[in-house]
Amino acid sequence: MVDDSKIMLNVAMDIIEESEISCSLRTFLDPVEALEYIKKNAVDLVITDLVMPKLTGLEFIEAVKSHEQLMHIKMLIVTSIDDSTKLSQAFDLGASDYITKPYNDYEFLARIKNAIREIKLTKELAIQLKRTKEEHKKLYIANERLRVTQAQLIQKEKMAGIGQLAAGVAHEINNPLGFILSNFETLKEYISFIRELMKKYDDLGITDDSINQFKQSHDYEFIVNDIYEIIEDTNAGLDRVKEIIKSLRSFSRIDAFKEFVKYNLNEGIEETLIIAKNEYKYVAAIEKNLGEIPDVEAYAGEINQVILNIIINAVHAIKENKGKIDHGLIKIKTELINDESVHLSITDNGCGMDESTKSKIFDPFFTTKDVGVGTGLGLSITYDIITNKHSGSIEVESYKDIGTTINISLPLKQS
């Protein structure tokens, strides 16, 4: 309470002490002293006279309310002046009620009790508001986690479904391929036998005009020479199909998504490149620098998925940069770091990213692709697989119109 009249302060103190109001009361004759006290101590309610030396009541109210940390203080003004202008100014500055002089015990206590009631309600409201904000924050975080988890489950189910389908397709193709490869070997032997037989006939000098005419009309010499080139080309094609099926079966192993296994990153890269070849073969050349690295403990299927996601993103970035580069290039490098972790870097000369985009690429559902192209889950799931599931790290270096490098580190052993 601030008043330059000691008598009025004593009267006020007597009224409060004789009432049931429970409070800690400090009185000041000097408003400047009072202001310093308020700045340093916790105060809920200030009752101030309007007419005072050094600082008027209006100046005192303005000084208190100008401090952000003191704005919550409720202020009552005491006046014997019937001046509506000054009262209006006081309310404009932040006063919430007034008490007239000389004091009427009933009015004096009623206005103070009303102010105390408002203070308590304001404090309770602030506590409730804080709790509500905290609960809202918890709900928001839980909802975001749920969204991410749901998205990742959908993606995982999709990958598992694709894995089962791919494994089934690979199995179905592998059976007839086995027959073809086996029969082809037999066919090569038969052709060699027939050729040797024809050579023996030629060596014996047996001549027949009709046979010679038949040979010439069907270009016998060309067929004999060309048949082995056809066999070699066919053999290479069958080996290629065999490698694709092997990679497909390895890439789509369902158990590789469920448990840690010994995983060779270089082999995973080779398998993934075979699977992704149709994506990049007309867009970018692949430059590999695969070092001597040991196996790591990993969910093999999920690491393959990470490599696939990054390569496909690199292909899309190169497509967007078309016209600004002569040819697309994706560089893949692996190396062992300090005998503790394996490092993988994938670099493209695509469109790159600005700082704003780079800061959001691991956020769930964030995508730079057009509507209907991609889900915005690829890199968020990639981040989760590397950092949370494998205790590794993933970092991005990118420059607009220059390209992007994704750096991944995987520990050799999982705890």
KOLNU-796019 format. One record per residue (C-alpha): x, y, z; residue number from 1; residue in three letters. Coordinates in steps of 0.001 Angstrom, whole numbers, plus 500000, padded with zeros to 6 digits. Layout:
% residues N
+--------+--------+--------+-----+------+
|   east |  north |     up | seq | type |
+--------+--------+--------+-----+------+
|      X |      Y |      Z | NUM |  ala |
...
+--------+--------+--------+-----+------+
END
This chain:
% residues 415
+--------+--------+--------+-----+------+
|   east |  north |     up | seq | type |
+--------+--------+--------+-----+------+
| 500000 | 500000 | 500000 |   1 |  met |
| 501392 | 503421 | 498977 |   2 |  val |
| 500198 | 506690 | 500483 |   3 |  asp |
| 502050 | 509854 | 501520 |   4 |  asp |
| 499747 | 510088 | 504580 |   5 |  ser |
| 500921 | 507985 | 507530 |   6 |  lys |
| 497501 | 508374 | 509180 |   7 |  ile |
| 495700 | 506883 | 506156 |   8 |  met |
| 498167 | 504001 | 506041 |   9 |  leu |
| 497605 | 503224 | 509748 |  10 |  asn |
| 493806 | 503373 | 509330 |  11 |  val |
| 494019 | 500983 | 506377 |  12 |  ala |
| 496278 | 498628 | 508337 |  13 |  met |
| 493873 | 498559 | 511271 |  14 |  asp |
| 490891 | 497750 | 509036 |  15 |  ile |
| 492749 | 494898 | 507292 |  16 |  ile |
| 494164 | 493428 | 510522 |  17 |  glu |
| 490707 | 493364 | 512149 |  18 |  glu |
| 489193 | 491606 | 509097 |  19 |  ser |
| 489432 | 487929 | 508101 |  20 |  glu |
| 491710 | 488829 | 505168 |  21 |  ile |
| 494933 | 486816 | 505393 |  22 |  ser |
| 497795 | 488564 | 503630 |  23 |  cys |
| 501278 | 489976 | 503931 |  24 |  ser |
| 501003 | 493759 | 503899 |  25 |  leu |
| 503810 | 496251 | 503233 |  26 |  arg |
| 503242 | 500011 | 503449 |  27 |  thr |
| 505229 | 502844 | 501831 |  28 |  phe |
| 505096 | 506614 | 502189 |  29 |  leu |
| 507438 | 507054 | 499210 |  30 |  asp |
| 506192 | 505769 | 495793 |  31 |  pro |
| 509754 | 505548 | 494430 |  32 |  val |
| 510710 | 503242 | 497315 |  33 |  glu |
| 507563 | 501211 | 496708 |  34 |  ala |
| 508390 | 500845 | 493019 |  35 |  leu |
| 511859 | 499476 | 493795 |  36 |  glu |
| 510352 | 496995 | 496278 |  37 |  tyr |
| 507785 | 495809 | 493711 |  38 |  ile |
| 510488 | 495205 | 491134 |  39 |  lys |
| 512420 | 492917 | 493482 |  40 |  lys |
| 509621 | 491078 | 495312 |  41 |  asn |
| 506536 | 489042 | 494495 |  42 |  ala |
| 503512 | 491341 | 494786 |  43 |  val |
| 499889 | 490535 | 493877 |  44 |  asp |
| 497966 | 493691 | 494805 |  45 |  leu |
| 498933 | 497376 | 495060 |  46 |  val |
| 496703 | 500037 | 496634 |  47 |  ile |
| 497989 | 503521 | 495799 |  48 |  thr |
| 496956 | 507075 | 496507 |  49 |  asp |
| 496490 | 509315 | 493457 |  50 |  leu |
| 497945 | 512536 | 494894 |  51 |  val |
| 501551 | 512042 | 496064 |  52 |  met |
| 504908 | 513868 | 495845 |  53 |  pro |
| 507795 | 512583 | 493681 |  54 |  lys |
| 505443 | 510345 | 491668 |  55 |  leu |
| 501713 | 510917 | 491255 |  56 |  thr |
| 499450 | 507926 | 491468 |  57 |  gly |
| 499015 | 507983 | 487682 |  58 |  leu |
| 502782 | 508055 | 487125 |  59 |  glu |
| 503227 | 505281 | 489676 |  60 |  phe |
| 500648 | 503053 | 487917 |  61 |  ile |
| 502242 | 503727 | 484539 |  62 |  glu |
| 505716 | 502890 | 485924 |  63 |  ala |
| 504480 | 499540 | 487265 |  64 |  val |
| 502471 | 498565 | 484187 |  65 |  lys |
| 505309 | 499477 | 481792 |  66 |  ser |
| 507306 | 496471 | 483063 |  67 |  his |
| 506220 | 493249 | 481370 |  68 |  glu |
| 507014 | 491149 | 484442 |  69 |  gln |
| 504852 | 493441 | 486651 |  70 |  leu |
| 501836 | 493746 | 484360 |  71 |  met |
| 499973 | 490995 | 486240 |  72 |  his |
| 499829 | 493104 | 489446 |  73 |  ile |
| 496308 | 494284 | 490237 |  74 |  lys |
| 496146 | 497985 | 491165 |  75 |  met |
| 493514 | 499840 | 493208 |  76 |  leu |
| 493561 | 503630 | 493463 |  77 |  ile |
| 492659 | 505661 | 496550 |  78 |  val |
| 491262 | 509142 | 496020 |  79 |  thr |
| 489191 | 511776 | 497702 |  80 |  ser |
| 488929 | 513725 | 494471 |  81 |  ile |
| 485706 | 513479 | 492583 |  82 |  asp |
| 487466 | 513778 | 489247 |  83 |  asp |
| 486157 | 511422 | 486548 |  84 |  ser |
| 488980 | 512434 | 484168 |  85 |  thr |
| 491729 | 511264 | 486560 |  86 |  lys |
| 489802 | 508057 | 487306 |  87 |  leu |
| 489420 | 507414 | 483601 |  88 |  ser |
| 493160 | 507990 | 483074 |  89 |  gln |
| 493970 | 505606 | 485926 |  90 |  ala |
| 491785 | 502871 | 484431 |  91 |  phe |
| 493350 | 503440 | 481013 |  92 |  asp |
| 496808 | 502981 | 482555 |  93 |  leu |
| 495837 | 499650 | 484137 |  94 |  gly |
| 494036 | 500296 | 487448 |  95 |  ala |
| 491147 | 497901 | 488000 |  96 |  ser |
| 489142 | 499584 | 490837 |  97 |  asp |
| 489160 | 502520 | 493239 |  98 |  tyr |
| 488559 | 503258 | 496960 |  99 |  ile |
| 487325 | 506640 | 498192 | 100 |  thr |
| 488588 | 508674 | 501141 | 101 |  lys |
| 487753 | 508778 | 503963 | 102 |  pro |
| 487596 | 505005 | 504224 | 103 |  tyr |
| 484318 | 503244 | 504756 | 104 |  asn |
| 485220 | 499924 | 506395 | 105 |  asp |
| 482590 | 497943 | 504470 | 106 |  tyr |
| 483463 | 499443 | 501057 | 107 |  glu |
| 487200 | 499286 | 501732 | 108 |  phe |
| 487146 | 495567 | 502612 | 109 |  leu |
| 484640 | 494682 | 499886 | 110 |  ala |
| 486816 | 496156 | 497136 | 111 |  arg |
| 489983 | 494501 | 498498 | 112 |  ile |
| 488222 | 491127 | 498830 | 113 |  lys |
| 486894 | 491463 | 495303 | 114 |  asn |
| 490432 | 492219 | 494052 | 115 |  ala |
| 491846 | 489221 | 495960 | 116 |  ile |
| 489112 | 486987 | 494498 | 117 |  arg |
| 490023 | 488141 | 490990 | 118 |  glu |
| 493732 | 487543 | 491675 | 119 |  ile |
| 493039 | 483975 | 492868 | 120 |  lys |
| 490821 | 483252 | 489879 | 121 |  leu |
| 493460 | 484669 | 487514 | 122 |  thr |
| 496139 | 482488 | 489100 | 123 |  lys |
| 493936 | 479396 | 488908 | 124 |  glu |
| 493142 | 480206 | 485306 | 125 |  leu |
| 496858 | 480611 | 484538 | 126 |  ala |
| 497588 | 477219 | 486133 | 127 |  ile |
| 494769 | 475592 | 484149 | 128 |  gln |
| 495970 | 477292 | 480982 | 129 |  leu |
| 499507 | 476035 | 481582 | 130 |  lys |
| 498215 | 472504 | 482175 | 131 |  arg |
| 496061 | 472734 | 479061 | 132 |  thr |
| 499055 | 473880 | 477014 | 133 |  lys |
| 501178 | 471050 | 478399 | 134 |  glu |
| 498453 | 468504 | 477653 | 135 |  glu |
| 498003 | 469979 | 474199 | 136 |  his |
| 501739 | 469718 | 473592 | 137 |  lys |
| 501738 | 466090 | 474772 | 138 |  lys |
| 498766 | 465306 | 472557 | 139 |  leu |
| 500410 | 467034 | 469601 | 140 |  tyr |
| 503652 | 465064 | 470095 | 141 |  ile |
| 501712 | 461818 | 470541 | 142 |  ala |
| 499670 | 462543 | 467426 | 143 |  asn |
| 502792 | 463286 | 465400 | 144 |  glu |
| 504418 | 460076 | 466639 | 145 |  arg |
| 501268 | 458176 | 465789 | 146 |  leu |
| 501195 | 459680 | 462296 | 147 |  arg |
| 504837 | 458797 | 461699 | 148 |  val |
| 504428 | 455306 | 463140 | 149 |  thr |
| 501298 | 454706 | 461090 | 150 |  gln |
| 503037 | 455917 | 457936 | 151 |  ala |
| 506045 | 453727 | 458653 | 152 |  gln |
| 503836 | 450701 | 459323 | 153 |  leu |
| 502045 | 451281 | 456029 | 154 |  ile |
| 505388 | 451588 | 454249 | 155 |  gln |
| 506771 | 448514 | 455998 | 156 |  lys |
| 503660 | 446492 | 455146 | 157 |  glu |
| 503943 | 447702 | 451567 | 158 |  lys |
| 507618 | 446704 | 451419 | 159 |  met |
| 506858 | 443341 | 453020 | 160 |  ala |
| 504036 | 442810 | 450527 | 161 |  gly |
| 506296 | 443771 | 447634 | 162 |  ile |
| 508974 | 441494 | 449095 | 163 |  gly |
| 506579 | 438534 | 449210 | 164 |  gln |
| 505369 | 439261 | 445697 | 165 |  leu |
| 508916 | 439691 | 444372 | 166 |  ala |
| 510057 | 436520 | 446114 | 167 |  ala |
| 507125 | 434628 | 444602 | 168 |  gly |
| 507796 | 436009 | 441136 | 169 |  val |
| 511511 | 435226 | 441459 | 170 |  ala |
| 510679 | 431667 | 442524 | 171 |  his |
| 508259 | 431182 | 439630 | 172 |  glu |
| 510780 | 432520 | 437099 | 173 |  ile |
| 513643 | 430592 | 438659 | 174 |  asn |
| 512071 | 427176 | 438001 | 175 |  asn |
| 511649 | 427538 | 434208 | 176 |  pro |
| 514997 | 429352 | 434068 | 177 |  leu |
| 516581 | 426273 | 435622 | 178 |  gly |
| 515094 | 424102 | 432871 | 179 |  phe |
| 516257 | 426527 | 430166 | 180 |  ile |
| 519819 | 426716 | 431529 | 181 |  leu |
| 520030 | 422930 | 431837 | 182 |  ser |
| 518596 | 422312 | 428355 | 183 |  asn |
| 520773 | 425044 | 426886 | 184 |  phe |
| 523923 | 423307 | 428110 | 185 |  glu |
| 522706 | 420077 | 426503 | 186 |  thr |
| 521844 | 421962 | 423305 | 187 |  leu |
| 525380 | 423383 | 423150 | 188 |  lys |
| 526792 | 419861 | 423413 | 189 |  glu |
| 524458 | 418591 | 420665 | 190 |  tyr |
| 525409 | 421445 | 418348 | 191 |  ile |
| 529102 | 420784 | 418967 | 192 |  ser |
| 528528 | 417102 | 418161 | 193 |  phe |
| 526665 | 417910 | 414919 | 194 |  ile |
| 529378 | 420354 | 413867 | 195 |  arg |
| 532093 | 417774 | 414523 | 196 |  glu |
| 530112 | 415206 | 412548 | 197 |  leu |
| 529754 | 417557 | 409562 | 198 |  met |
| 533479 | 418307 | 409751 | 199 |  lys |
| 534295 | 414580 | 409569 | 200 |  lys |
| 532127 | 414241 | 406469 | 201 |  tyr |
| 534014 | 417148 | 404910 | 202 |  asp |
| 537352 | 415652 | 405910 | 203 |  asp |
| 536432 | 412350 | 404207 | 204 |  leu |
| 535994 | 414253 | 400948 | 205 |  gly |
| 532509 | 412883 | 400323 | 206 |  ile |
| 530993 | 415114 | 397699 | 207 |  thr |
| 527514 | 415396 | 396493 | 208 |  asp |
| 526302 | 418128 | 394208 | 209 |  asp |
| 522921 | 418346 | 395870 | 210 |  ser |
| 524536 | 418680 | 399317 | 211 |  ile |
| 526970 | 421307 | 398087 | 212 |  asn |
| 524165 | 423209 | 396430 | 213 |  gln |
| 522107 | 423021 | 399611 | 214 |  phe |
| 525051 | 424328 | 401673 | 215 |  lys |
| 525605 | 427248 | 399320 | 216 |  gln |
| 521943 | 428185 | 399092 | 217 |  ser |
| 521617 | 428243 | 402893 | 218 |  his |
| 524942 | 429957 | 403538 | 219 |  asp |
| 526228 | 426981 | 405519 | 220 |  tyr |
| 529622 | 428485 | 406422 | 221 |  glu |
| 528041 | 431653 | 407871 | 222 |  phe |
| 525550 | 429616 | 409916 | 223 |  ile |
| 528297 | 427393 | 411341 | 224 |  val |
| 530417 | 430416 | 412319 | 225 |  asn |
| 527488 | 432464 | 413628 | 226 |  asp |
| 525878 | 429713 | 415670 | 227 |  ile |
| 528537 | 429904 | 418401 | 228 |  tyr |
| 528183 | 433692 | 418657 | 229 |  glu |
| 524434 | 433185 | 419140 | 230 |  ile |
| 525158 | 430610 | 421822 | 231 |  ile |
| 527528 | 432979 | 423637 | 232 |  glu |
| 525058 | 435894 | 423476 | 233 |  asp |
| 522215 | 433688 | 424690 | 234 |  thr |
| 524381 | 432335 | 427470 | 235 |  asn |
| 525246 | 435886 | 428596 | 236 |  ala |
| 521550 | 436818 | 428552 | 237 |  gly |
| 520594 | 433790 | 430644 | 238 |  leu |
| 523377 | 434570 | 433144 | 239 |  asp |
| 522017 | 438127 | 433341 | 240 |  arg |
| 518506 | 436850 | 434080 | 241 |  val |
| 519986 | 434496 | 436670 | 242 |  lys |
| 521770 | 437399 | 438403 | 243 |  glu |
| 518615 | 439540 | 438382 | 244 |  ile |
| 516575 | 436738 | 439989 | 245 |  ile |
| 519330 | 436124 | 442542 | 246 |  lys |
| 519378 | 439839 | 443429 | 247 |  ser |
| 515583 | 439982 | 443520 | 248 |  leu |
| 515378 | 437033 | 445904 | 249 |  arg |
| 518129 | 438437 | 448104 | 250 |  ser |
| 516682 | 441965 | 448053 | 251 |  phe |
| 513186 | 440791 | 448940 | 252 |  ser |
| 514024 | 438405 | 451799 | 253 |  arg |
| 511250 | 438839 | 454353 | 254 |  ile |
| 513462 | 437660 | 457255 | 255 |  asp |
| 515895 | 440469 | 456395 | 256 |  ala |
| 513316 | 442954 | 457722 | 257 |  phe |
| 512835 | 441140 | 461058 | 258 |  lys |
| 516236 | 440504 | 462617 | 259 |  glu |
| 519844 | 441647 | 462592 | 260 |  phe |
| 521979 | 439597 | 460217 | 261 |  val |
| 525534 | 439775 | 458904 | 262 |  lys |
| 525196 | 442186 | 456002 | 263 |  tyr |
| 527750 | 443234 | 453425 | 264 |  asn |
| 527052 | 446783 | 452275 | 265 |  leu |
| 528893 | 446358 | 448966 | 266 |  asn |
| 526788 | 443324 | 448059 | 267 |  glu |
| 523633 | 445200 | 449085 | 268 |  gly |
| 524615 | 448067 | 446769 | 269 |  ile |
| 525231 | 445702 | 443843 | 270 |  glu |
| 521895 | 443935 | 444387 | 271 |  glu |
| 520023 | 447217 | 444687 | 272 |  thr |
| 521628 | 448616 | 441525 | 273 |  leu |
| 520408 | 445575 | 439602 | 274 |  ile |
| 516876 | 446073 | 440907 | 275 |  ile |
| 516967 | 449840 | 440214 | 276 |  ala |
| 518662 | 449630 | 436807 | 277 |  lys |
| 515484 | 450414 | 434892 | 278 |  asn |
| 515202 | 453664 | 436901 | 279 |  glu |
| 518676 | 455027 | 436136 | 280 |  tyr |
| 519924 | 453347 | 432950 | 281 |  lys |
| 518693 | 456123 | 430624 | 282 |  tyr |
| 519267 | 458937 | 433145 | 283 |  val |
| 522636 | 458540 | 434854 | 284 |  ala |
| 525884 | 456612 | 434810 | 285 |  ala |
| 526931 | 454828 | 438008 | 286 |  ile |
| 530477 | 455338 | 439269 | 287 |  glu |
| 531382 | 452899 | 442054 | 288 |  lys |
| 534293 | 453102 | 444460 | 289 |  asn |
| 533573 | 450247 | 446849 | 290 |  leu |
| 536264 | 449769 | 449466 | 291 |  gly |
| 537352 | 446717 | 451436 | 292 |  glu |
| 534767 | 446652 | 454202 | 293 |  ile |
| 533660 | 444047 | 456750 | 294 |  pro |
| 530079 | 442915 | 457290 | 295 |  asp |
| 527860 | 444923 | 459618 | 296 |  val |
| 524986 | 443802 | 461816 | 297 |  glu |
| 521840 | 445128 | 460161 | 298 |  ala |
| 518295 | 444576 | 458999 | 299 |  tyr |
| 519456 | 443742 | 455473 | 300 |  ala |
| 516120 | 444394 | 453780 | 301 |  gly |
| 515777 | 447809 | 455401 | 302 |  glu |
| 519303 | 448939 | 454451 | 303 |  ile |
| 518587 | 447829 | 450865 | 304 |  asn |
| 515422 | 449936 | 451041 | 305 |  gln |
| 517487 | 452945 | 452205 | 306 |  val |
| 519926 | 452574 | 449289 | 307 |  ile |
| 517020 | 452204 | 446849 | 308 |  leu |
| 515264 | 455320 | 448223 | 309 |  asn |
| 518418 | 457439 | 447877 | 310 |  ile |
| 519222 | 456219 | 444356 | 311 |  ile |
| 515675 | 456862 | 443146 | 312 |  ile |
| 515745 | 460346 | 444708 | 313 |  asn |
| 519080 | 460997 | 442960 | 314 |  ala |
| 517567 | 459910 | 439628 | 315 |  val |
| 514614 | 462288 | 440116 | 316 |  his |
| 516977 | 465154 | 441026 | 317 |  ala |
| 519068 | 464530 | 437901 | 318 |  ile |
| 515926 | 464530 | 435754 | 319 |  lys |
| 514993 | 467932 | 437227 | 320 |  glu |
| 518463 | 469250 | 436386 | 321 |  asn |
| 518215 | 468150 | 432762 | 322 |  lys |
| 519448 | 470850 | 430423 | 323 |  gly |
| 521921 | 472197 | 432978 | 324 |  lys |
| 524279 | 469196 | 432850 | 325 |  ile |
| 525820 | 467186 | 430004 | 326 |  asp |
| 525093 | 463813 | 431569 | 327 |  his |
| 523756 | 462423 | 434832 | 328 |  gly |
| 526187 | 460843 | 437273 | 329 |  leu |
| 525682 | 458983 | 440553 | 330 |  ile |
| 528824 | 458227 | 442581 | 331 |  lys |
| 528725 | 455533 | 445244 | 332 |  ile |
| 531593 | 455105 | 447706 | 333 |  lys |
| 532103 | 452830 | 450709 | 334 |  thr |
| 534948 | 452705 | 453240 | 335 |  glu |
| 535812 | 451520 | 456740 | 336 |  leu |
| 536160 | 454241 | 459384 | 337 |  ile |
| 538404 | 453622 | 462447 | 338 |  asn |
| 537563 | 449891 | 462489 | 339 |  asp |
| 534261 | 450844 | 464096 | 340 |  glu |
| 531842 | 451797 | 461348 | 341 |  ser |
| 531231 | 451543 | 457633 | 342 |  val |
| 530680 | 454751 | 455700 | 343 |  his |
| 528540 | 455072 | 452561 | 344 |  leu |
| 528264 | 458196 | 450431 | 345 |  ser |
| 525962 | 458601 | 447424 | 346 |  ile |
| 526524 | 461730 | 445333 | 347 |  thr |
| 524485 | 462987 | 442388 | 348 |  asp |
| 524792 | 465982 | 440072 | 349 |  asn |
| 521073 | 466705 | 440235 | 350 |  gly |
| 519173 | 469889 | 441013 | 351 |  cys |
| 520315 | 470060 | 444662 | 352 |  gly |
| 518436 | 471807 | 447461 | 353 |  met |
| 518320 | 475205 | 449113 | 354 |  asp |
| 518776 | 475523 | 452898 | 355 |  glu |
| 515025 | 475686 | 453564 | 356 |  ser |
| 514341 | 472416 | 451734 | 357 |  thr |
| 517412 | 470719 | 453214 | 358 |  lys |
| 516214 | 471460 | 456759 | 359 |  ser |
| 512909 | 469648 | 456148 | 360 |  lys |
| 513778 | 466630 | 454010 | 361 |  ile |
| 513645 | 464170 | 456935 | 362 |  phe |
| 510234 | 465465 | 458108 | 363 |  asp |
| 507392 | 462963 | 457587 | 364 |  pro |
| 505198 | 463715 | 454542 | 365 |  phe |
| 507484 | 466521 | 453310 | 366 |  phe |
| 508080 | 466200 | 449579 | 367 |  thr |
| 509285 | 468384 | 446739 | 368 |  thr |
| 507622 | 466165 | 444161 | 369 |  lys |
| 504383 | 466959 | 442363 | 370 |  asp |
| 501045 | 465772 | 443757 | 371 |  val |
| 500636 | 462053 | 443194 | 372 |  gly |
| 504398 | 461467 | 442844 | 373 |  val |
| 505813 | 459922 | 446013 | 374 |  gly |
| 504434 | 459873 | 449552 | 375 |  thr |
| 506905 | 462112 | 451364 | 376 |  gly |
| 507880 | 459104 | 453489 | 377 |  leu |
| 511055 | 457891 | 451758 | 378 |  gly |
| 513649 | 460023 | 453530 | 379 |  leu |
| 511816 | 460175 | 456873 | 380 |  ser |
| 511783 | 456365 | 456947 | 381 |  ile |
| 515393 | 456333 | 455748 | 382 |  thr |
| 516324 | 458581 | 458699 | 383 |  tyr |
| 514431 | 456339 | 461129 | 384 |  asp |
| 516052 | 453163 | 459790 | 385 |  ile |
| 519592 | 454562 | 459997 | 386 |  ile |
| 519468 | 456556 | 463258 | 387 |  thr |
| 516879 | 454792 | 465414 | 388 |  asn |
| 517043 | 451186 | 464259 | 389 |  lys |
| 520762 | 450959 | 463471 | 390 |  his |
| 522277 | 453592 | 465804 | 391 |  ser |
| 523965 | 455141 | 462789 | 392 |  gly |
| 524057 | 458640 | 461370 | 393 |  ser |
| 522885 | 460290 | 458161 | 394 |  ile |
| 523917 | 463729 | 456919 | 395 |  glu |
| 523115 | 465716 | 453805 | 396 |  val |
| 525325 | 468072 | 451812 | 397 |  glu |
| 523474 | 469841 | 449024 | 398 |  ser |
| 523862 | 472904 | 446839 | 399 |  tyr |
| 521247 | 474314 | 444510 | 400 |  lys |
| 521846 | 473367 | 440838 | 401 |  asp |
| 525093 | 471547 | 441787 | 402 |  ile |
| 524042 | 468319 | 443454 | 403 |  gly |
| 523574 | 466376 | 446670 | 404 |  thr |
| 525635 | 463982 | 448778 | 405 |  thr |
| 524050 | 461673 | 451337 | 406 |  ile |
| 526556 | 460432 | 453952 | 407 |  asn |
| 525620 | 457383 | 456030 | 408 |  ile |
| 527581 | 455681 | 458819 | 409 |  ser |
| 526662 | 452266 | 460219 | 410 |  leu |
| 528309 | 450705 | 463285 | 411 |  pro |
| 529839 | 447264 | 462757 | 412 |  leu |
| 527990 | 445848 | 465769 | 413 |  lys |
| 524624 | 446641 | 467298 | 414 |  gln |
| 524292 | 446957 | 471058 | 415 |  ser |
+--------+--------+--------+-----+------+
END
